[in-house]
Every structure is written in structure tokens, then in C-alpha cells.
Amino acid sequence: MTAYSGPVFDMAVKQFTVIADYLSIPEDVRPRLLMPKRAVTVSCPIHRDDGTTAVFEGYRVQHHLTLGPTKGGTRFAASVDLGEVAALAIWMSWKCALVGLPYGGAKGGIGVDPSSLSKRELEALSRRYMQEMIPFVGPHTDVMAPDMGTNEQVMAWFMDTYSMYQGRTVTEIVTGKPVSAGGTLGRREATGRGVAHLTRRVMNDRGIDSNRATAVVQGFGNVGSIAALELHRMGVKVIAVSDHTGALHRPAGLDIPGLIDHAAAHGSIAGYSNELVFDPEDVLTLPCDVVIPAAMERVIDARVAANLRCRIVAEGANGPTTPEADLILERRQDEIFLIPDILCNSGGVVVSYFEWVQDLQQLFWEEEEVMRREYQILDRAFDRMVMRAARDKVFNRTAAMAIGVDRVRGAKETRGLFP
């Protein structure tokens, strides 16, 4: 019996089982590595603008604190449930360990559609959530960050609420804040830039000329739009994008800067062009060099994996590929290079770590320094993954996750049973 359930959590369990078998981890050790240390469920009542009271359910899962405080985003989405949050926390643990950060994984969320809230209601809900979490979080216990449905403003409200209860400003309680409130330059762009940087690494290794390459991006939020913009600047033609409102396709390449301006002004890509409208279901399987799934979990299933017509899959989202699809991609790895999510989108947590360090020291870096350090860490983790995959003749996801799981396992064995 477990408190966690659902397809996303089941997927995290299946992935871990593959790694545990590969590493020959004893059966009695596996639950301690996999199961979260702590899960919190809270009720978040707020007054609506019409005078009524609404109650929303919030969650926070801390996977392990063996290597340091936990770290992870907070998601506001109607689909949020405890199982999804737990899976995301587990993946964050492997991600942080893979890139060498002194964190365990965490994740939080509220089951709410943020577009249904006014700004006042969103602020009230954000502050109430943090108020309920104060006994369980802290700069050296659990550090929050933005995720789907949250942003710099929400992080500022989190930080302010926590600070009021401490009686002093505690900027290091969250990352992803506005620069004016203790955030770091380059944090908002960090995940998308990291996706593009690693994609360029693979393109160079595979002899793909960026000026002749094409890409499609599924999900045009913060991660997808920045990744698309960086690829566009490299000379790559981004021929299709999609978001929750639909898809656009232009074989000659889309005007990515113009599309970003439109999405910023209107909240989505809807209304940008009637002539370029395309079926979102077919975006991922368009012929191209690079596919970037940057939206939700489980969008590349077995059918999509079998029909991919690309040379690189760069996972900007968390958990976009199902275990069944992984079996197909593993068979196709000579033709399709997978950059797994725990590496590909780790630029965000890397720069969040930089923000946390800068807040603790009260010493801030220039954006060029942030980017240089981010790319250095990503390149080092990429090289380790490629070397392990080649050495053991395993799939890239297996190699990346094994590095992360191995580090967590070693730390737990060294410290003993309690952490």
C-alpha cells in the first residue's frame, strides 16, 4: 500500500525499477531510495472576489534530504495530485544528483486552474499556500521554485509571506524570484537556454548544420519559447510550435521573436495566424532534425515514438516519454539521440542553485557569469552520461538516471539509516 498513485507516479516507479535492475540494487534497499521522505497535504481557503469562500488542496513532497535541503518547483494546475507531485520530486532528486547539486528533490502544487483566478485571488492563494507550508520548509530544509502555472511574482509572494513570519527578509527561501527581490540574472531563461545548449552539443557531435536544421517545439511556455528563440538565433528553422490553444506550422520557419511577443501580449499563440494553424496531434511527428517536448508528461507514447521523424529528442518537459515509448526509442537510438529530461531541462535547477548561493552570500553575479557556469555544469553532466552509455552500452536515459541514483545511494549508505 502507498499514498501515491496515478499514471505519472507509476511511470516514475517503472523508470526506477529499470535503473535498480541495471545497478543490481538489492530489493530491500529499493524502497528507501524510491519512496519520498515526507509528503504534506494542506487546505488553502481564500475569499473569492464575489465574497464566497473557496478551498483548494495543496501538496508538497520532499523526496530525500541526504545530500542537503530539498529543491523543487511549485505547480498550479487543475491536474495536480499527490502522485504527480511525488513523481516530479523523485525525478528532481535524480536530476540534482546527476548535475552534482547538494540537493534532494522536492515538488509542490495546488490543484487549481490559475487562469480562473483574478490577480488578487492568485496572490491570496499563493500566500495561503506558503503560510501552510512554513512548518515544513526553510532555506536549509526545502527551497521552492516556480513551475507550470507559477512565475516570478508568485515566488515574490512566497518569499514575502515567509519573511513576514520570520521577522526579517529571507530571500533564499525561494528561487526564481524577480531580480529586484533577490533573484538572479538569467534564471527565467535558464531552462530553455540549457535545452538549446545541449541540443547544439548533439547537433555538433552528429554533424548537423544549424543553418540547415529544422525543429519543432511542443509547448510554448517559458521553457519552450526560450528554447525556440535560442535555436532561432543559432540559425535553426523552428517550423512548428504548439501550446494548450493549438499549433502553428510553417515549413520555411516561424518568426519566433514575433510569436513570443504575441504570446506575451495575448497569453498564448492563439490568434497569431489563421493560415498557419496546424493539428497539435501531428506536431511531434513532423519531419525535422530536432523535437522538443516542452509541455506536459507522457506526450510521447509508443505510437508517437514509433512515428518520430527526427534525429534528436530534447526533453524540455519532465517525464514527456512513457516507459513503453522508451523501449522503442532505445531500439532507435542509432537514428534518434535522446537528451533525457533529467539532464536536458536541468539548467533551471542549476541556475536556481546559483540564485540560492548568491542570496546566502549576498553577492550577485553578472548574467554572463551565470550562463558560463550553467553551461559548464551541463557539459560536464552530458559528458558523463555519454561516457557511461557508451561504456555499458545502455540507453541515454538509463545512463543519466543511473548516475543520479548511484550518487543518492552512495550518500545514504555512507550516512546511515536516518537521512
C-alpha positions in Angstrom: 0.0 0.0 0.0 1.2 3.5 -0.8 -0.3 7.0 -0.5 0.9 7.7 -4.1 -0.9 6.6 -7.2 -1.7 7.6 -10.8 0.0 7.2 -14.2 2.8 9.7 -13.6 3.8 8.1 -10.3 3.6 4.6 -11.9 5.9 5.9 -14.6 8.5 7.1 -12.1 8.4 3.7 -10.4 8.8 1.8 -13.7 11.8 4.0 -14.6 13.4 3.5 -11.2 12.9 -0.3 -11.5 14.8 -0.3 -14.8 17.7 1.5 -13.1 17.6 -0.6 -10.0 17.8 -3.8 -12.1 20.7 -2.3 -14.1 22.6 -1.4 -10.9 21.7 -4.7 -9.2 20.3 -2.8 -6.2 19.0 -5.3 -3.6 15.2 -5.5 -3.2 15.3 -4.4 0.4 17.2 -1.2 -0.4 14.9 -0.1 -3.2 12.0 1.3 -1.2 14.3 3.6 0.8 15.8 5.1 -2.4 12.4 5.4 -4.1 9.8 6.4 -1.6 9.6 10.1 -0.5 10.7 11.0 3.0 7.8 13.4 3.6 4.5 14.4 2.0 2.3 17.2 3.2 -1.3 17.9 2.1 -2.9 21.2 3.1 -6.2 23.0 2.6 -5.9 26.6 1.3 -9.1 28.6 1.8 -9.4 32.0 0.2 -12.0 34.7 -0.2 -13.1 35.0 -3.8 -13.8 38.3 -5.4 -17.6 37.7 -5.3 -17.5 37.3 -1.5 -17.6 33.5 -1.4 -15.0 31.2 0.2 -13.2 28.6 -1.9 -10.9 25.8 -0.6 -8.1 24.4 -2.7 -5.9 21.4 -1.9 -2.2 21.9 -1.9 0.7 19.4 -1.7 4.5 19.3 -1.1 6.6 16.2 -1.4 10.2 16.1 -0.2 11.9 13.0 -1.6 15.2 12.9 0.4 17.4 15.3 2.4 20.5 13.1 2.4 22.6 15.5 0.2 21.2 18.8 1.5 17.9 20.6 1.5 15.3 19.6 -1.0 14.7 21.7 -4.0 11.8 21.9 -6.5 9.1 23.8 -8.2 5.5 24.6 -7.2 2.9 23.9 -9.8 -0.5 25.5 -10.1 -2.6 23.3 -12.4 -6.0 21.6 -12.4 -4.4 18.3 -13.0 -2.1 18.4 -9.9 -2.5 15.5 -7.5 -0.2 13.9 -4.8 1.0 11.1 -7.1 2.1 13.6 -9.8 3.9 15.8 -7.3 5.7 12.7 -5.8 6.9 11.6 -9.2 8.2 15.1 -10.0 10.0 15.2 -6.7 11.7 11.8 -7.4 12.8 12.9 -10.8 14.2 16.1 -9.3 16.4 14.0 -6.9 18.0 12.1 -9.8 18.3 15.4 -11.7 20.1 17.3 -8.9 22.4 14.3 -8.2 23.2 13.9 -12.0 24.5 17.5 -12.3 26.2 17.5 -8.9 24.0 19.8 -6.8 23.8 19.5 -3.0 20.0 18.9 -3.0 17.4 16.3 -2.7 14.3 16.5 -4.9 11.0 18.2 -3.9 7.9 19.3 -5.7 4.7 21.1 -4.7 1.5 22.2 -6.2 -2.1 23.3 -5.9 -5.0 21.7 -7.8 -6.3 24.9 -9.5 -6.5 26.5 -12.9 -4.6 29.8 -12.4 -6.4 31.4 -15.3 -9.7 31.1 -13.3 -8.3 33.4 -10.6 -8.1 37.1 -10.5 -4.7 38.6 -9.6 -5.9 39.3 -6.1 -7.2 35.7 -5.7 -3.9 34.4 -7.1 -2.0 36.4 -4.5 -4.3 35.2 -1.7 -3.9 31.6 -2.7 -0.1 31.9 -3.1 0.3 33.5 0.3 -2.0 31.0 2.0 -0.1 28.0 0.5 3.2 29.3 1.7 1.7 30.1 5.1 0.6 26.5 5.4 4.0 25.2 4.4 6.1 27.3 6.8 6.5 24.5 9.4 7.9 22.2 6.7 10.2 24.4 4.5 13.2 26.7 5.0 16.4 27.8 3.3 18.2 24.7 4.6 15.2 22.3 4.6 13.3 22.9 1.4 13.7 25.7 -1.2 10.8 26.3 -3.6 10.9 27.5 -7.2 8.4 28.2 -10.0 6.8 25.6 -12.2 3.8 25.4 -14.5 1.2 28.0 -13.6 3.6 30.0 -11.3 6.1 32.7 -12.0 8.4 35.3 -10.6 5.5 37.2 -9.0 4.3 34.1 -7.2 7.8 33.4 -5.9 7.9 37.0 -4.6 4.7 36.5 -2.7 6.0 33.2 -1.3 9.2 34.9 -0.1 7.4 37.9 1.4 5.0 35.6 3.3 7.8 33.5 4.7 9.8 36.6 5.6 6.9 38.2 7.5 6.7 35.2 9.7 10.5 35.2 10.3 10.6 38.9 11.1 13.3 39.6 8.5 13.8 39.3 4.8 14.7 35.7 3.8 15.4 35.8 0.0 16.9 32.3 0.0 13.6 30.6 0.8 12.7 30.5 -2.9 14.4 30.8 -6.2 13.0 32.1 -9.5 12.2 35.5 -7.9 12.4 38.9 -9.7 15.9 40.3 -9.7 14.6 43.3 -7.8 13.6 40.9 -4.9 16.8 38.9 -4.7 16.6 36.9 -7.9 19.5 36.2 -10.2 20.0 37.4 -13.7 19.4 34.6 -16.2 17.1 32.4 -14.1 13.9 32.9 -16.2 15.8 31.9 -19.3 18.0 29.2 -17.8 15.9 26.1 -18.6 15.2 27.0 -22.2 18.8 28.1 -22.7 20.1 24.8 -21.3 17.8 22.8 -23.6 19.1 24.7 -26.6 22.8 24.5 -25.5 22.6 20.7 -25.1 20.8 20.4 -28.4 23.6 22.3 -30.1 26.1 19.9 -28.5 24.4 16.9 -30.1 24.0 18.7 -33.4 27.7 19.4 -33.5 28.5 15.8 -32.5 26.3 14.5 -35.2 27.4 16.9 -37.9 24.0 18.7 -38.2 24.5 22.2 -39.7 22.4 24.6 -37.6 21.8 26.8 -40.6 20.1 23.9 -42.4 18.4 22.3 -39.4 14.7 22.3 -38.5 13.0 22.0 -35.2 9.5 21.6 -33.7 8.6 22.7 -30.2 5.6 21.3 -28.3 4.7 23.7 -25.5 5.4 27.4 -25.9 5.6 28.4 -22.3 8.7 29.7 -20.6 10.9 26.7 -21.4 9.7 26.1 -25.0 9.6 29.7 -26.1 13.2 30.4 -24.8 14.5 27.2 -26.3 12.9 28.1 -29.7 14.3 31.6 -29.5 17.8 30.3 -28.8 17.6 27.8 -31.7 16.3 30.5 -33.9 19.3 32.6 -33.1 21.6 29.7 -34.0 20.1 29.7 -37.4 17.7 26.7 -36.9 14.4 27.0 -38.6 11.6 26.3 -36.0 8.9 25.0 -38.3 6.2 24.3 -35.8 5.1 25.2 -32.3 2.1 24.3 -30.1 0.6 25.2 -26.8 -2.7 24.4 -25.0 -4.6 26.5 -27.5 -3.4 24.9 -30.7 -0.4 24.7 -33.1 1.2 26.6 -35.9 3.3 25.2 -38.8 5.4 26.9 -41.5 7.9 24.8 -43.4 10.1 27.9 -44.2 10.3 28.6 -40.4 8.3 30.7 -38.0 9.0 34.2 -36.8 9.9 33.2 -33.3 10.6 36.7 -31.8 7.3 37.9 -33.3 5.5 34.8 -31.9 7.0 35.4 -28.4 5.8 39.0 -28.5 2.3 37.8 -29.5 2.2 35.2 -26.7 3.3 37.7 -24.1 0.6 40.1 -25.2 -2.3 37.6 -25.5 -1.3 34.8 -23.2 -1.0 32.1 -25.9 -0.2 31.6 -29.6 -4.0 31.7 -30.4 -4.9 34.3 -32.9 -1.4 34.7 -34.3 -2.3 33.4 -37.8 -5.2 31.6 -39.3 -3.1 30.5 -42.3 -0.5 28.6 -40.2 -2.9 26.7 -38.0 -2.0 23.0 -37.7 -3.2 19.9 -35.9 -1.5 19.8 -32.5 -1.7 16.0 -32.6 0.7 15.9 -35.5 3.4 18.3 -34.3 5.7 15.8 -32.7 5.8 13.5 -35.7 6.6 16.2 -38.3 9.8 15.5 -40.3 12.6 17.6 -38.7 16.0 17.4 -37.1 15.0 18.3 -33.5 11.9 17.6 -31.5 11.5 19.4 -28.2 8.6 18.3 -26.0 8.3 21.2 -23.5 4.8 20.8 -22.1 3.3 18.0 -20.0 4.2 14.5 -19.0 3.6 11.4 -21.1 3.1 13.1 -24.5 5.4 10.7 -26.4 3.8 7.4 -26.1 4.6 4.2 -28.0 2.6 5.3 -31.1 4.4 8.7 -31.3 7.8 7.1 -30.6 7.3 4.7 -33.5 6.4 7.6 -35.8 9.0 10.2 -34.8 10.9 11.5 -37.9 13.7 13.4 -36.2 17.3 13.0 -35.3 17.3 14.5 -31.8 14.7 14.5 -29.0 15.4 17.1 -26.4 13.1 16.7 -23.4 12.4 20.2 -22.1 9.4 18.9 -20.0 9.6 16.5 -17.1 8.6 12.9 -17.9 7.4 13.5 -21.5 8.2 10.0 -22.7 6.4 6.9 -21.4 8.3 3.7 -20.4 6.7 2.0 -23.4 8.0 4.7 -25.7 11.4 4.4 -24.2 11.6 0.8 -25.3 11.0 2.0 -28.9 13.5 4.9 -28.6 16.1 2.6 -27.2 15.8 0.4 -30.3 16.0 3.5 -32.5 18.9 5.2 -30.7 21.3 4.8 -33.7 18.9 7.2 -35.6 17.5 9.3 -32.8 19.6 10.8 -30.0 17.6 11.3 -26.8 18.6 14.0 -24.4 16.7 12.8 -21.3 14.7 15.2 -19.2 16.8 15.0 -16.0 19.7 16.4 -18.0 18.0 18.4 -20.8 15.9 20.6 -18.6 18.3 20.8 -15.6 19.5 24.3 -16.5 16.7 25.7 -14.4 17.6 24.0 -11.2 21.3 24.7 -11.8 20.7 28.4 -12.0 18.2 28.2 -9.1 21.2 26.8 -7.1 23.2 29.8 -8.2 20.4 32.1 -7.0 20.3 30.3 -3.6 24.1 30.6 -3.2 24.0 34.3 -4.2 21.2 35.0 -1.7 23.1 33.2 1.1 26.2 35.2 0.4 24.5 38.4 -0.6 27.0 38.6 -3.5 25.5 38.7 -7.0 26.9 37.7 -10.4 26.6 39.2 -13.9 24.5 37.3 -16.3 27.5 36.2 -18.4 28.9 34.5 -15.3 25.6 32.7 -14.6 25.5 31.4 -18.2 29.1 30.3 -18.3 28.7 28.4 -15.1 25.4 26.8 -16.2 26.9 25.6 -19.5 30.0 24.3 -17.7 27.9 22.1 -15.4 25.6 20.9 -18.2 28.5 20.0 -20.4 30.2 18.0 -17.6 27.0 16.1 -16.9 26.4 15.5 -20.6 29.9 14.0 -21.0 29.4 11.7 -18.0 26.2 10.4 -19.5 27.6 9.8 -22.9 30.7 8.0 -21.5 28.5 5.8 -19.3 26.1 5.0 -22.1 29.0 4.0 -24.4 30.9 2.1 -21.7 27.9 0.0 -20.6 26.1 0.0 -24.0 22.9 1.3 -22.4 20.2 3.9 -23.3 21.0 7.5 -22.6 18.1 7.7 -20.0 19.4 4.7 -18.3 22.9 6.1 -18.1 21.7 9.5 -16.8 19.4 8.1 -14.2 22.0 5.6 -13.0 24.5 8.4 -12.3 21.9 10.2 -10.2 20.6 7.1 -8.4 24.2 5.9 -7.7 25.1 9.2 -6.1 22.0 9.2 -3.8 22.5 5.6 -2.9 26.2 6.1 -2.0 25.3 9.1 0.2 22.6 7.1 2.0 24.9 4.1 2.5 27.6 6.4 3.9 25.4 8.4 6.3 23.3 5.5 7.6 19.6 4.9 8.0 18.2 8.3 9.3 18.7 10.9 6.5 
